[in-house]
Amino acid sequence: MTHKIVVAGCGGMSNTWLDYAAKRENAEIVGLVDIYEESAKAMAAKKGLNVPTFANLSAALAATDANLVFDVTIPASHKEIAITAMQAGCNVFGEKPMAESYRDAKDIVAVSNATGKRYSVMQNRRYMKQICSFRDLVGSGAIGTPGSIHADFFLGAHFGGFRDAMDNPLIIDMAIHTFDQARFITGTDPVSVYCHEFNPPGSWYAGNASAICIFEMSDGSVFSYRGSWCADGLNTSWESDWRVTGSKGGARWDGSSMPYGEAVNPEKPEGFIREMLRIEGEQTWEGQEGHWGCLDEMFAALEAGRPAETDCLDNIKSVAMVFGAVESARTGLKVML
């Protein structure tokens, strides 16, 4: 199978996607699209691509024999790009979040189901040796049955551009990663959310750049999230700082080192503070990490005729966490998902 690709969006993220395609033997870039066509021309020159450029996707698909679209546009464009591509007979691989609203995400899923075309979302933080180790440790039973999972995310990210003007920059543009990671680590889905969103003193964002969320999950556990994108100093990693509490112990992952845990020593189960045994996370992930690992899975799924791990049919559950949190923050109420 040869994947003939039109790339929609020629900003900074397109570099990663184009570099990956250049390394893949059965992938070929056949066109570049950007609302500012000069940007597409500049990217073609930068990457040494002798391909046509276009100012809109429909024209690109009509003029090429593309069967796959890379969507690296801003979130507000994802619905139009995805639906246009799938209705034209192309599969789509796109940057997160899947859409700018939950209604748009549901519309995308409906078109995917109607056309039989796949739309896979870039959730690159699933593809790291440390998070795979953490998931395996939590799921091994070594710390017993998980009762709660906690994630802290604090960074002072001075982007400029569209994020600075968004109403909900942290929740919509970044927390999708952490929410999806929580589902990946625990193997559970969200049931409800309560969220308090705010913009603290000193923030350089127009919208709310900080939030605290409480999710109830499908296994009865609770997932808590504390995050800020305007926290200068004492920063966590981009992957967040995690703790899972279980019925027999707990597990920690700082987002960059290998995870570890502590479990009650079965030989000394009594005591006010029980004696614990340390558990080291094992490295089992052998694939590529980050964006390239996620792209490997997207292509492998497409070639096998199955939905990818981050297909829109599954990713909509992570999207529901995002927009449920936004709705809760707006209304001050718990939202059922």
N, C-alpha and C positions, 0 to 999 in steps of 0.2 A: 504494500500500500504506500503510495506517495502522497504526502500531505502538502497541498498547494495552499499557501497561507497568504492572506491579506492581513496586514497589521493596521488596526485602527487606533490612532493616537500616537504621536511621536514625541512625547515628553521624556523625562528622565527614566521612568520605569521601562520604557520600550527597549532600552539598551540591553537589559537582562534577557528579555524575551528574544530579541534578535540574535544575541550572542548564543543562546541555547539552540535556536533553529539552525544557525550556521554550523554547529557541531553535529547535528543530527543528519545521518546519511539519507534518510527517506523524507526529509522536509525541504521545501523550497519556498522562498518568499517570492510572491508574484505581484505584489502591489503594496503601496503604503498610502494611508489615508490620514489626513488631519484637516480640521476645519480651517486651519491656516495652511494652505497647501505648500507655502514656502518652508514650513517646518518639516513637512514630509520630504521635500526636495533636499533640504539640508541633512536630514537623517540618512537618506539614500546615499548622498555623497560621503558622509562620515563613515558609513559601513561598507562603502564600495559596492553598492547594489545598483545594477543596471535594470531597474524596474520602473514601471509607470507610477505616477503619483496622482492622487485625487483629493478633492475637497469634501466628498461624501461617500459613504460606504456603498450605497446603491449603484452609483456609477462604477465603482471599483469592481463590484461583483458582476455587473453586466459586461465589463470589458475584459475580465480575466476568467480563467477556469478554476478559480479558488474553490476548495472544499472545506476550508477551515479558516476561522477568523480569530486572531488574537485581539482581544479588547483591552487596551491599556489606556483608555480614556478616563476622564474624571467620573465620579459616581453618578452625577446627574445625567450622563449620556449612556449608562449601561443598558437601560431598558430598550432604548431605541436601537442601539447597536446589536444587542442580542436577538431581539425579535426580527429585525431586518435580515440578519444573517441566517437565522434558522428558517424563516419563511422563504429565503432564497435557496435553501437546500444545503446550507453549511452548518457544521458543528462550530461551537464557540468555546474557547478557553479565555477566561477573563480575570481581571484583577478584582480583588475584594473592594468594597462589599458588593454582593450580587446586584443590589439595586439601591436607590436612594429612599425608597419607602417599602413597607411590607406589601402594600397593594401592588406596586410595580413588580416585586419579587414573585408574588403569586401569579401575576400575568405572564411573567417569563416562564414559570413552571408549566403553566397551562399551554403555552406555545410549544415548549419542549415536548410535552406529552402528545400534543396534536400532530406535530411534524415528525416525531420520532428522532429528532436531532438532539444531540447532547450539549449541555452547557455546564462546563466545569469551572469551579471558582478557585482562585489562587489563595489557598490557606497554607502558606509555606511553613508556618510554625508547627505543623504536625510532623514535618520531615527533618528531625534533628535527633541525633543519637541520645542526647540527654532526655528529651521528652519521651522518647520511646522507652528508655530505661525506667523513667518515672512511672509511666503507664503500666509497665510490666510489674514493677515493684508493688504498686497499689493493687493491681489485679491478681497478684500471686496468692493472696490470703495471708501473707506474712504479718500484716498489721491488723488482721481481722476484717470485719465488715466496715467499709467507710461510712462515717456519719456526717462528716462535713469536709468541704474543700474550700480553701481560702487563697485568693490571689491579690497581691499588691502590685500596682503599676504606677511608678512615679518618675516622670521624666520632664525636663524643661526643653521642649522641642520648639525651636524657633524656625518654623518652616517659611513663613511668608506665603503669599498666594492664596488659593481657594480655601485652605483649611482655616486660615485666620478669620475668614468671613462666615464660616458655617455656623448654624445655630447650635449644633450638637457635635462639635469636632471630635471630642474624645470618644463618645459612645458610638457614633456612626462610622467614623473613619478608622478608629484604632481598636476599640473594645471588641469589635467583631473577632479579632484574633484571639483575645483572651477568652471570650465566651466559647469560641469553637474549641480552643485548647481544653477547656473544662469538660466539654462533651467527650473529647478524644481521650483524655486521661481517665475518666470515670466510666465511659461507655454508657452514659445516661443522657436523657433528654430533659428539657425544661418543662415545668408544669406551671409555674407562676413567678412573678417578679415584683418586688417593690424597689423603687429607685429614687434617691434624692440627688438631683443634679444641681451644680452651682458653679459660679465663676469667682474664684477667690481674689483677694487684693493682689495687685501686681500682675494680673493676667494680661497677656498681650493678644488674647483672642476676643473676638466680638461675642461669640456664643459661650455656652457653658463648657469649660475645659476640665472640670472635675466632677466626680460622681462616686456615690456609694450605692451598691446594689445588693439585694438579697434574693437569690433564686431558690425555689423549691424544685428538686429534681425528681425524675420518675421513679427512683429507687427509695425515695423518702429522705435522702440526704439533702443538705443545704449547702449551696455555693455562695460565698460572699466575695464581693469584688470591691476594692478601694482603688481608685485611680485618679491621676492628674497628669495633664500634658503641659502644665505650667508650673512644675515643681523644680525650681533651680536648686540644685544641691541634694546630696544623699540619694542619688538616683538608683533605681533598680535597673535590671537589664530590660531590654525590649521584650523579652519573653516572660516578664513578671517574676515575682518571688512567691513560691507556692508552699502550702502546707496542707496535708490531708490527715485528718484524725480518724483512727479506726478503733474497733472494739478491743484490739490487742496491742495498739501502739500508734505510731504516727510516722509520716514520711515528709521529707523536706526536699525542695529543689529551688535553688536561687536563680534559675534561668540561664546560667552559664556553666556551672560546674556539674559534675555527675551527681545524681541524687543519692540520698541515703535515708535510712529510717531507723527507728528504735522499736523493739517489740518486748513485751513483758517476758522476763526470764521464767520459763515454765517450772523451773526447779525452785524458784523463790517467788511464788505468786502473791504472797501476803505483804503487808506493810503499808504505812501511811503514804509514802512515795515508793512505788515498787521499783525493784531492780530491773534495769532494761538491758537488752542485748542489741548492739549496733548491727544494722543490715546495710550492706553496700549495694548500690544499684549496679546491675550488670549491663555491659554494652552489647546489644544484639543487633542494632540497626547497621546494615552493611551498604545501604544505598547512598545516593547523593543526597546532600542536605539542602534545606532551604528551597528557594524557587526552583532549582533544577531537579530536586527530588520530587516536588509536586508535579512539575511538568513531565517527569518520567512516568509518574502514575497516570496522568491524564492521557498521555499517548498510549501507554500500555492498555488502559481500559478501552480506548477508542479502537485499537487494533484487535482487541479480544471481543468486541461487541457487547461490552457491559458498561454500566454507569461507573464513573470514577468514584473514588472515596469521597471526593469533594464535589460530586455532581450536585446540580441545583436541587434535585429531589431530596437530598440529605441536607445540603447547606441551608435550605430554607428554615431548618430548625434553629440554626445559629442566628440567622437573620431575624427570626421571631424574638430571640432574646434581646437583640439590639433595639428593635422598634417597640417591643413590650416595655423595655426600660425607659425609652423616650416617652411613651404614653403614660407610664406610671409617674415619671417626673413632672409631666405636664398637669396631671390630674391630682397628684398626691395620693393615689389609691393603688392598692395591689392589683396587678393585671394578670388574668389567667391567660396562659399561652396554649 
